[in-house]
Structure formats: structure tokens, C-alpha cells
Amino acid sequence: MRAPVPVLRSLDETCAREFYIDYLHFTIEWEHRFDYAESILYTRLRRDQFVLDLSEHHGDGTAGSTVWVPVSDVTALYKGLHATGYDRISPGIEADSPGGPTMEVIDPFSNTIRFCQGKP
């Protein structure tokens, strides 16, 4: 077996690209649409070792899901995200989280990504 790939529901391609590509700095590994140009999008994204699929397909993922992501330096990630100029959210770091310092971001579709710096 290999690492699982979470599938999150996406409802608007433009908003998804602004959030995941421009703000979180993911890159697109691949995209899939059926035979017509206006077809719904299924895409695989990557940032470092974090791989994530976004799907506009009904039944793939549920808006409001949560993904927990371990990071080595949540403060550096925080500073990098705040430097992007994306003004739709302004996450902070919760230092006293049970798993260690944690920063949550909520995408335009109500999915939460929890970046957690594990305790030593």
C-alpha cells in the first residue's frame, strides 16, 4: 500500500484555483474532464508530500470535510500564507492544540485543512 489521497469536493473551478494554487501554492499534477470542454473537473494537486484530489463530481467527497496534515514548521507555513495577499481568510496558529501547534484553513467549499506541527 501507499499513502492515501484525500478527495475533497470542489464546487467552483476558479475559486479552487485561487485558493489551492495561488494561496496554498499547490501545483497541478493532472486534470481530467470528460469529452466536452464544460465538463466537471477532477484534478490532482501536490505541495511537497501532500497530495490532494479535488472533484466537482457529485458523490466525490462531501463539502465540510477535514484533512489533518503534519508539518515540520507551522510558523513558517503561516508566514508564507500571510505573504500571499489572499484576503479572504486570515488563519492563526492555535499553540495549545492536543497534537501540537495547529493552523486551520477553510477552503471556499467549507473543507478544513489542519496543518499540525507535531510535538517532539
ROLO-688987 format. One line per field, with one value per atom (N, C-alpha, C, CB): residue number from 1; residue in one letter; atom name; x, y, z. Coordinates in nm, 4 decimals. Glycine has a CB too. Layout:
ROLO-688987
nr	[NUM,...]
rest	[A,...]
atom	[CA,...]
u	[X,...]
v	[Y,...]
w	[Z,...]
This chain:
ROLO-688987
nr	[1,1,1,1,2,2,2,2,3,3,3,3,4,4,4,4,5,5,5,5,6,6,6,6,7,7,7,7,8,8,8,8,9,9,9,9,10,10,10,10,11,11,11,11,12,12,12,12,13,13,13,13,14,14,14,14,15,15,15,15,16,16,16,16,17,17,17,17,18,18,18,18,19,19,19,19,20,20,20,20,21,21,21,21,22,22,22,22,23,23,23,23,24,24,24,24,25,25,25,25,26,26,26,26,27,27,27,27,28,28,28,28,29,29,29,29,30,30,30,30,31,31,31,31,32,32,32,32,33,33,33,33,34,34,34,34,35,35,35,35,36,36,36,36,37,37,37,37,38,38,38,38,39,39,39,39,40,40,40,40,41,41,41,41,42,42,42,42,43,43,43,43,44,44,44,44,45,45,45,45,46,46,46,46,47,47,47,47,48,48,48,48,49,49,49,49,50,50,50,50,51,51,51,51,52,52,52,52,53,53,53,53,54,54,54,54,55,55,55,55,56,56,56,56,57,57,57,57,58,58,58,58,59,59,59,59,60,60,60,60,61,61,61,61,62,62,62,62,63,63,63,63,64,64,64,64,65,65,65,65,66,66,66,66,67,67,67,67,68,68,68,68,69,69,69,69,70,70,70,70,71,71,71,71,72,72,72,72,73,73,73,73,74,74,74,74,75,75,75,75,76,76,76,76,77,77,77,77,78,78,78,78,79,79,79,79,80,80,80,80,81,81,81,81,82,82,82,82,83,83,83,83,84,84,84,84,85,85,85,85,86,86,86,86,87,87,87,87,88,88,88,88,89,89,89,89,90,90,90,90,91,91,91,91,92,92,92,92,93,93,93,93,94,94,94,94,95,95,95,95,96,96,96,96,97,97,97,97,98,98,98,98,99,99,99,99,100,100,100,100,101,101,101,101,102,102,102,102,103,103,103,103,104,104,104,104,105,105,105,105,106,106,106,106,107,107,107,107,108,108,108,108,109,109,109,109,110,110,110,110,111,111,111,111,112,112,112,112,113,113,113,113,114,114,114,114,115,115,115,115,116,116,116,116,117,117,117,117,118,118,118,118,119,119,119,119,120,120,120,120]
rest	[M,M,M,M,R,R,R,R,A,A,A,A,P,P,P,P,V,V,V,V,P,P,P,P,V,V,V,V,L,L,L,L,R,R,R,R,S,S,S,S,L,L,L,L,D,D,D,D,E,E,E,E,T,T,T,T,C,C,C,C,A,A,A,A,R,R,R,R,E,E,E,E,F,F,F,F,Y,Y,Y,Y,I,I,I,I,D,D,D,D,Y,Y,Y,Y,L,L,L,L,H,H,H,H,F,F,F,F,T,T,T,T,I,I,I,I,E,E,E,E,W,W,W,W,E,E,E,E,H,H,H,H,R,R,R,R,F,F,F,F,D,D,D,D,Y,Y,Y,Y,A,A,A,A,E,E,E,E,S,S,S,S,I,I,I,I,L,L,L,L,Y,Y,Y,Y,T,T,T,T,R,R,R,R,L,L,L,L,R,R,R,R,R,R,R,R,D,D,D,D,Q,Q,Q,Q,F,F,F,F,V,V,V,V,L,L,L,L,D,D,D,D,L,L,L,L,S,S,S,S,E,E,E,E,H,H,H,H,H,H,H,H,G,G,G,G,D,D,D,D,G,G,G,G,T,T,T,T,A,A,A,A,G,G,G,G,S,S,S,S,T,T,T,T,V,V,V,V,W,W,W,W,V,V,V,V,P,P,P,P,V,V,V,V,S,S,S,S,D,D,D,D,V,V,V,V,T,T,T,T,A,A,A,A,L,L,L,L,Y,Y,Y,Y,K,K,K,K,G,G,G,G,L,L,L,L,H,H,H,H,A,A,A,A,T,T,T,T,G,G,G,G,Y,Y,Y,Y,D,D,D,D,R,R,R,R,I,I,I,I,S,S,S,S,P,P,P,P,G,G,G,G,I,I,I,I,E,E,E,E,A,A,A,A,D,D,D,D,S,S,S,S,P,P,P,P,G,G,G,G,G,G,G,G,P,P,P,P,T,T,T,T,M,M,M,M,E,E,E,E,V,V,V,V,I,I,I,I,D,D,D,D,P,P,P,P,F,F,F,F,S,S,S,S,N,N,N,N,T,T,T,T,I,I,I,I,R,R,R,R,F,F,F,F,C,C,C,C,Q,Q,Q,Q,G,G,G,G,K,K,K,K,P,P,P,P]
atom	[N,CA,C,CB,N,CA,C,CB,N,CA,C,CB,N,CA,C,CB,N,CA,C,CB,N,CA,C,CB,N,CA,C,CB,N,CA,C,CB,N,CA,C,CB,N,CA,C,CB,N,CA,C,CB,N,CA,C,CB,N,CA,C,CB,N,CA,C,CB,N,CA,C,CB,N,CA,C,CB,N,CA,C,CB,N,CA,C,CB,N,CA,C,CB,N,CA,C,CB,N,CA,C,CB,N,CA,C,CB,N,CA,C,CB,N,CA,C,CB,N,CA,C,CB,N,CA,C,CB,N,CA,C,CB,N,CA,C,CB,N,CA,C,CB,N,CA,C,CB,N,CA,C,CB,N,CA,C,CB,N,CA,C,CB,N,CA,C,CB,N,CA,C,CB,N,CA,C,CB,N,CA,C,CB,N,CA,C,CB,N,CA,C,CB,N,CA,C,CB,N,CA,C,CB,N,CA,C,CB,N,CA,C,CB,N,CA,C,CB,N,CA,C,CB,N,CA,C,CB,N,CA,C,CB,N,CA,C,CB,N,CA,C,CB,N,CA,C,CB,N,CA,C,CB,N,CA,C,CB,N,CA,C,CB,N,CA,C,CB,N,CA,C,CB,N,CA,C,CB,N,CA,C,CB,N,CA,C,CB,N,CA,C,CB,N,CA,C,CB,N,CA,C,CB,N,CA,C,CB,N,CA,C,CB,N,CA,C,CB,N,CA,C,CB,N,CA,C,CB,N,CA,C,CB,N,CA,C,CB,N,CA,C,CB,N,CA,C,CB,N,CA,C,CB,N,CA,C,CB,N,CA,C,CB,N,CA,C,CB,N,CA,C,CB,N,CA,C,CB,N,CA,C,CB,N,CA,C,CB,N,CA,C,CB,N,CA,C,CB,N,CA,C,CB,N,CA,C,CB,N,CA,C,CB,N,CA,C,CB,N,CA,C,CB,N,CA,C,CB,N,CA,C,CB,N,CA,C,CB,N,CA,C,CB,N,CA,C,CB,N,CA,C,CB,N,CA,C,CB,N,CA,C,CB,N,CA,C,CB,N,CA,C,CB,N,CA,C,CB,N,CA,C,CB,N,CA,C,CB,N,CA,C,CB,N,CA,C,CB,N,CA,C,CB,N,CA,C,CB,N,CA,C,CB,N,CA,C,CB,N,CA,C,CB,N,CA,C,CB,N,CA,C,CB,N,CA,C,CB,N,CA,C,CB,N,CA,C,CB,N,CA,C,CB,N,CA,C,CB,N,CA,C,CB,N,CA,C,CB,N,CA,C,CB,N,CA,C,CB,N,CA,C,CB,N,CA,C,CB,N,CA,C,CB,N,CA,C,CB]
u	[0.0829,0.0000,0.0871,-0.0942,0.0277,0.0952,0.0085,0.1237,0.0564,-0.0161,-0.1514,0.0664,-0.2559,-0.3875,-0.3901,-0.4964,-0.4839,-0.5027,-0.6456,-0.4758,-0.6598,-0.7948,-0.8590,-0.7911,-0.9911,-1.0683,-1.1628,-1.1470,-1.1467,-1.2343,-1.3261,-1.1518,-1.4456,-1.5437,-1.5110,-1.6877,-1.5159,-1.4952,-1.6198,-1.3662,-1.6621,-1.7860,-1.7658,-1.8851,-1.6446,-1.6188,-1.4707,-1.6603,-1.4411,-1.3026,-1.2201,-1.2983,-1.2743,-1.1998,-1.1638,-1.2816,-1.2598,-1.2338,-1.1327,-1.3648,-1.1433,-1.0494,-0.9069,-1.0903,-0.8904,-0.7562,-0.6998,-0.7603,-0.7819,-0.7344,-0.6885,-0.8447,-0.7642,-0.7323,-0.6140,-0.8543,-0.6236,-0.5228,-0.3937,-0.5804,-0.4022,-0.2820,-0.2198,-0.3161,-0.2997,-0.2464,-0.2161,-0.3443,-0.3029,-0.2866,-0.2035,-0.4232,-0.2425,-0.1702,-0.0487,-0.2638,-0.0286,0.0893,0.0997,0.2142,-0.0134,-0.0116,0.0219,-0.1488,0.0707,0.0871,-0.0103,0.2353,-0.0459,-0.1371,-0.0555,-0.2220,-0.0861,-0.0204,-0.0916,-0.0175,-0.2234,-0.3027,-0.4475,-0.2955,-0.5185,-0.6605,-0.7344,-0.6830,-0.8612,-0.9438,-1.0810,-0.9568,-1.1242,-1.2614,-1.3106,-1.2691,-1.4409,-1.4946,-1.4848,-1.6419,-1.5432,-1.5187,-1.5588,-1.5883,-1.6293,-1.6711,-1.6057,-1.8260,-1.5780,-1.4976,-1.5582,-1.4787,-1.6898,-1.7538,-1.7754,-1.8859,-1.7192,-1.7365,-1.6772,-1.6719,-1.7288,-1.6797,-1.5353,-1.7704,-1.4649,-1.3210,-1.2885,-1.2496,-1.1956,-1.1324,-0.9832,-1.1685,-0.9172,-0.7758,-0.6953,-0.7605,-0.5697,-0.4766,-0.3786,-0.4010,-0.3632,-0.2739,-0.1642,-0.3517,-0.0519,0.0589,0.1295,0.1585,0.1661,0.2607,0.3506,0.1875,0.4755,0.5716,0.5163,0.5985,0.4989,0.4469,0.2956,0.5124,0.2303,0.0858,0.0196,0.0439,-0.0497,-0.1211,-0.2703,-0.0793,-0.3457,-0.4876,-0.5612,-0.5111,-0.6762,-0.7620,-0.8801,-0.8111,-0.9166,-1.0367,-1.1310,-1.0035,-1.2586,-1.3550,-1.4832,-1.3855,-1.5304,-1.6612,-1.7690,-1.6589,-1.7303,-1.8239,-1.9143,-1.7484,-2.0439,-2.1397,-2.1054,-2.2867,-2.0961,-2.0647,-1.9184,-2.1075,-1.8317,-1.6892,-1.6645,-1.5972,-1.6416,-1.6172,-1.7459,-1.5088,-1.7420,-1.8554,-1.8041,-1.9253,-1.8651,-1.8252,-1.8325,-1.9148,-1.7328,-1.7273,-1.6363,-1.8653,-1.5597,-1.4668,-1.3420,-1.4273,-1.2655,-1.1421,-1.0273,-1.1586,-0.9121,-0.7893,-0.6855,-0.7394,-0.6200,-0.5157,-0.3813,-0.5289,-0.2945,-0.1672,-0.0525,-0.1673,0.0394,0.1555,0.2532,0.2255,0.3077,0.4085,0.5244,0.3479,0.6407,0.7573,0.7666,0.8837,0.7111,0.7209,0.5945,0.8475,0.4975,0.3695,0.3849,0.2672,0.4808,0.5028,0.5538,0.6021,0.6436,0.6931,0.5808,0.8095,0.4971,0.3831,0.2884,0.3088,0.2604,0.1750,0.2277,0.1670,0.3552,0.4149,0.4075,0.5609,0.4317,0.4255,0.2850,0.4734,0.1851,0.0475,0.0052,-0.0478,0.0429,0.0063,0.0759,0.0405,0.1878,0.2600,0.1963,0.4040,0.1004,0.0405,-0.0534,-0.0332,-0.1079,-0.2035,-0.3451,-0.1600,-0.3708,-0.5060,-0.5846,-0.5044,-0.6839,-0.7504,-0.8851,-0.7696,-0.9196,-1.0492,-1.0512,-1.0897,-0.9340,-0.9230,-0.7926,-0.9284,-0.7870,-0.6671,-0.6469,-0.6777,-0.5921,-0.5773,-0.4726,-0.5413,-0.4888,-0.3910,-0.3401,-0.4509,-0.2503,-0.1944,-0.2492,-0.0376,-0.3059,-0.3520,-0.2396,-0.4867,-0.1678,-0.0483,-0.0790,0.0275,-0.1970,-0.2289,-0.3125,-0.3009,-0.3107,-0.3862,-0.3294,-0.3834,-0.4152,-0.3694,-0.2550,-0.4835,-0.2527,-0.1480,-0.0252,-0.2013,-0.0279,0.0812,0.0269,0.1962,0.1089,0.0632,-0.0062,0.1820,-0.1240,-0.2081,-0.2622,-0.3243,-0.2626,-0.3250,-0.4299,-0.2184,-0.5508,-0.6581,-0.6878,-0.7847,-0.7067,-0.7564,-0.8832,-0.6488,-0.9787,-1.1055,-1.1177,-1.2273,-1.1353,-1.1426,-1.2791,-1.1154,-1.2987,-1.4254,-1.5456,-1.4131,-1.5227,-1.6294,-1.6531,-1.5958,-1.6006,-1.6155,-1.5338,-1.7599,-1.4357,-1.3433,-1.2336,-1.2831,-1.1943,-1.0903,-0.9624,-1.1369,-0.8511,-0.7200,-0.6519,-0.6347,-0.6157,-0.5463,-0.3999,-0.6085,-0.3163,-0.1724,-0.1217,-0.1028,-0.0631,-0.0244,0.1242,-0.1077,0.1912,0.3318,0.3355,0.4134,0.3651,0.3649,0.4590,0.4008,0.4211,0.5068,0.6265,0.4289,0.7423,0.8639,0.8555,0.9875]
v	[-0.1185,0.0000,0.1245,0.0000,0.2323,0.3613,0.4604,0.4115,0.5821,0.6851,0.7118,0.8153,0.7285,0.7603,0.9022,0.7443,0.9259,1.0589,1.1028,1.0587,1.2032,1.2511,1.3154,1.3516,1.3008,1.3641,1.4634,1.2581,1.5908,1.6947,1.7451,1.8116,1.7802,1.8312,1.9756,1.8201,2.0055,2.1401,2.1774,2.1488,2.3008,2.3426,2.4532,2.3887,2.5087,2.6199,2.6182,2.7579,2.5943,2.5802,2.7056,2.5453,2.8222,2.9472,2.9671,3.0670,2.9481,2.9624,2.8587,2.9489,2.7376,2.6318,2.6675,2.4966,2.7170,2.7547,2.8707,2.7927,2.9705,3.0833,3.0359,3.1890,2.9468,2.9013,2.8043,2.8348,2.6965,2.5903,2.6225,2.4626,2.6899,2.7207,2.8527,2.7273,2.9588,3.0916,3.1109,3.1974,3.0609,3.0829,2.9734,3.0907,2.8474,2.7383,2.6883,2.6227,2.7360,2.7033,2.5557,2.7437,2.4924,2.3579,2.3693,2.2848,2.2605,2.2517,2.1463,2.2168,2.1573,2.0623,1.9464,2.1299,1.8256,1.7069,1.6620,1.5917,1.6615,1.6301,1.6733,1.4789,1.6862,1.7212,1.6262,1.8696,1.6013,1.5177,1.5805,1.3759,1.5814,1.6187,1.5138,1.7657,1.4965,1.4079,1.4775,1.3682,1.4247,1.4651,1.6067,1.3737,1.6773,1.8113,1.9155,1.8245,2.0322,2.1354,2.1842,2.2526,2.1899,2.2407,2.1318,2.3043,2.0167,1.9057,1.9398,1.7785,1.8760,1.8989,1.8498,1.8286,1.9101,1.8886,1.7955,2.0216,1.7050,1.6247,1.6504,1.4696,1.6916,1.7275,1.6768,1.8783,1.6460,1.6061,1.7200,1.4737,1.7573,1.8654,1.8109,1.9766,1.8818,1.8419,1.9656,1.7509,1.9564,2.0512,1.9673,2.1679,1.9591,1.8726,1.7296,1.9230,1.6690,1.5326,1.5266,1.4593,1.6403,1.6470,1.6377,1.7786,1.5279,1.5056,1.5090,1.3698,1.5788,1.6012,1.6015,1.7341,1.5351,1.5411,1.6330,1.3995,1.7135,1.7963,1.7468,1.9486,1.7323,1.6792,1.7607,1.5344,1.7909,1.8527,1.7470,1.9516,1.6190,1.5095,1.4902,1.3796,1.4827,1.4540,1.3185,1.4552,1.3148,1.1899,1.1729,1.0757,1.2553,1.2500,1.3503,1.2800,1.3025,1.3911,1.4616,1.4936,1.5214,1.5959,1.7302,1.5182,1.8365,1.9687,1.9707,2.0799,2.0286,2.0315,1.9245,2.0157,1.8560,1.7533,1.8170,1.6580,1.7372,1.7843,1.6909,1.7946,1.7498,1.6742,1.7251,1.6897,1.6332,1.6663,1.6435,1.5805,1.7465,1.7411,1.7728,1.8399,1.6783,1.7085,1.7985,1.5785,1.8982,1.9877,2.0000,2.1280,2.0336,2.0454,2.1824,2.0182,2.2867,2.4220,2.5004,2.4952,2.4968,2.5625,2.7148,2.5230,2.7694,2.9141,2.9611,2.9537,2.8874,2.9221,2.9134,2.8296,2.8115,2.7992,2.9173,2.6667,2.9518,3.0665,3.1941,3.0856,3.2213,3.3424,3.3404,3.3569,3.2251,3.2130,3.2375,3.0763,3.1861,3.2066,3.3521,3.1165,3.4145,3.5545,3.6468,3.5973,3.6059,3.6874,3.6833,3.6412,3.5921,3.5795,3.6928,3.4505,3.7604,3.8667,3.8175,3.9443,3.6895,3.6337,3.6827,3.4754,3.7675,3.8354,3.7760,3.9779,3.6597,3.6013,3.5297,3.5055,3.4883,3.4288,3.4764,3.2717,3.4677,3.5068,3.4092,3.6539,3.2920,3.1909,3.2296,3.0576,3.1749,3.1916,3.0556,3.2675,3.0557,2.9312,2.9110,2.9342,2.7942,2.7568,2.6768,2.6738,2.7424,2.6832,2.5664,2.7876,2.5648,2.4629,2.3480,2.5261,2.3228,2.2103,2.0792,2.2127,1.9781,1.8499,1.7853,1.7547,1.7998,1.7370,1.8224,1.7014,1.9446,2.0399,2.1644,1.9779,2.2665,2.3903,2.3618,2.4863,2.4200,2.3882,2.5158,2.2963,2.5156,2.6229,2.5602,2.7045,2.6126,2.5640,2.6649,2.5354,2.6140,2.6956,2.6289,2.7117,2.7106,2.6597,2.7048,2.7094,2.6084,2.6413,2.7006,2.5162,2.7475,2.8101,2.7157,2.8669,2.5856,2.4858,2.4270,2.3743,2.4952,2.4587,2.3373,2.4323,2.2972,2.1919,2.2540,2.1185,2.1845,2.2340,2.1542,2.2269,2.2249,2.1605,2.2050,2.1975,2.1081,2.1363,2.1022,2.0562,2.2045,2.1864,2.1815,2.3010,2.0702,2.0496,2.0172,1.9375,2.0926,2.0658,1.9763,2.1983,1.8505,1.7528,1.7884,1.6187,1.7460,1.7693,1.6771,1.7477,1.7274,1.6433,1.5262,1.7260]
w	[0.0000,0.0000,0.0000,0.1204,-0.0489,-0.0479,0.0282,-0.1926,0.0414,0.1157,0.0508,0.1229,0.1307,0.0751,0.0184,0.1825,-0.0710,-0.1292,-0.0972,-0.2856,-0.0107,0.0198,-0.1030,0.1361,-0.1139,-0.2199,-0.1536,-0.3061,-0.1881,-0.1347,-0.2452,-0.0745,-0.2065,-0.3027,-0.3373,-0.2464,-0.4638,-0.5163,-0.5945,-0.6060,-0.5806,-0.6470,-0.7498,-0.5444,-0.7578,-0.8497,-0.8851,-0.7865,-1.0116,-1.0551,-1.0303,-1.2013,-1.0581,-1.0386,-0.8919,-1.0894,-0.8029,-0.6589,-0.6115,-0.5785,-0.6621,-0.6222,-0.6635,-0.6847,-0.7847,-0.8318,-0.7501,-0.9813,-0.7215,-0.6401,-0.5033,-0.6246,-0.4418,-0.3068,-0.3062,-0.2438,-0.3842,-0.3765,-0.4516,-0.4304,-0.5640,-0.6427,-0.5972,-0.7933,-0.5983,-0.5676,-0.4188,-0.6131,-0.3323,-0.1874,-0.1203,-0.1203,-0.1382,-0.0704,-0.1478,-0.0463,-0.2690,-0.3512,-0.3886,-0.2782,-0.4145,-0.4715,-0.6200,-0.4500,-0.6764,-0.8209,-0.8722,-0.8602,-0.9975,-1.0593,-1.1150,-1.1711,-1.0700,-1.1266,-1.2535,-1.0238,-1.2493,-1.3679,-1.3465,-1.4003,-1.4580,-1.4569,-1.5495,-1.4998,-1.5176,-1.6038,-1.6218,-1.5459,-1.7464,-1.7822,-1.8814,-1.8434,-1.8853,-1.9874,-2.1230,-1.9554,-2.2255,-2.3639,-2.4025,-2.4512,-2.3207,-2.3616,-2.2707,-2.3575,-2.3253,-2.2583,-2.1276,-2.3503,-2.1179,-1.9979,-1.8925,-2.0336,-1.9147,-1.8220,-1.6856,-1.8780,-1.5844,-1.4491,-1.4354,-1.3463,-1.3419,-1.3284,-1.2121,-1.3096,-1.2366,-1.1328,-1.1478,-1.1450,-1.0401,-1.0515,-0.9330,-1.0635,-0.9589,-0.8527,-0.8299,-0.8892,-0.7022,-0.6614,-0.5722,-0.5889,-0.5675,-0.4807,-0.4278,-0.5562,-0.3008,-0.2408,-0.1521,-0.1587,-0.1889,-0.1199,-0.1201,0.0274,-0.0023,0.0046,0.0216,0.1179,0.0305,0.0475,-0.0904,0.1213,-0.1149,-0.2395,-0.2081,-0.3064,-0.2923,-0.2678,-0.4007,-0.1914,-0.4044,-0.5221,-0.4933,-0.5628,-0.5916,-0.5860,-0.6939,-0.6047,-0.6569,-0.7516,-0.7518,-0.7199,-0.8720,-0.8885,-0.9108,-1.0052,-0.9138,-0.9371,-0.8163,-0.9685,-0.8406,-0.7338,-0.6720,-0.7880,-0.5415,-0.4724,-0.4376,-0.5552,-0.4946,-0.4586,-0.3474,-0.5822,-0.2297,-0.1171,-0.0758,-0.1519,0.0390,0.0934,0.1404,0.2098,0.0947,0.1419,0.2935,0.0807,0.3576,0.5033,0.5617,0.5594,0.4789,0.5274,0.5879,0.4132,0.6621,0.7247,0.6898,0.8778,0.6600,0.6352,0.7343,0.4854,0.8033,0.9003,0.8329,1.0315,0.8349,0.7627,0.8581,0.6430,0.8802,0.9632,0.8874,1.0076,0.9577,0.9008,0.9987,0.8689,0.9470,1.0344,1.1005,0.9557,1.0344,1.0896,1.0549,1.0357,1.1432,1.1173,1.1131,1.2244,1.1877,1.1867,1.0506,1.2967,0.9907,0.8572,0.7542,0.8169,0.7650,0.6750,0.6929,0.6995,0.8159,0.8491,0.7825,1.0026,0.8001,0.7425,0.5904,0.7875,0.5312,0.3862,0.3327,0.3435,0.4005,0.3554,0.3704,0.4333,0.4801,0.5004,0.4002,0.6425,0.3462,0.2487,0.1096,0.2400,0.0869,-0.0462,-0.0816,-0.0562,0.0183,-0.0080,-0.0302,-0.1260,-0.0087,-0.0201,0.1004,-0.0276,0.0776,0.1887,0.2285,0.1539,0.1765,0.2095,0.3441,0.1021,0.3920,0.5258,0.5887,0.5194,0.7189,0.7917,0.9071,0.8435,0.8768,0.9814,1.0844,0.9201,1.2027,1.3084,1.3510,1.4279,1.4457,1.4992,1.6393,1.5003,1.6618,1.7950,1.8609,1.7891,1.9517,2.0113,2.1037,2.0871,2.1656,2.2661,2.2124,2.3805,2.0833,2.0280,2.0801,1.8734,2.0973,2.1524,2.0755,2.1571,1.9417,1.8618,1.8440,1.7291,1.8941,1.8752,1.8078,1.7916,1.7889,1.7258,1.5917,1.7048,1.5742,1.4588,1.3944,1.5004,1.2616,1.1854,1.0936,1.1033,1.1001,1.0139,0.9045,1.0956,0.7834,0.6734,0.6219,0.5593,0.5840,0.5321,0.3877,0.6175,0.2984,0.1562,0.1218,0.0703,-0.0009,-0.0389,-0.0347,-0.1765,-0.0116,-0.0130,0.1259,-0.1117,0.2274,0.3697,0.4112,0.4001,0.3311,0.3716,0.4568,0.2477,0.5619,0.6521,0.6336,0.7987,0.6260,0.6258,0.7533,0.4972,0.8366,0.9633,0.9472,1.0817,0.9486,0.9424,1.0859,0.8600,1.1254,1.2643,1.2750,1.3270,1.3593,1.3886,1.5106,1.4120,1.4904,1.5985,1.7120,1.5451,1.8292,1.9460,1.9394,2.0780,1.9838,1.9788,2.0738,2.0118]
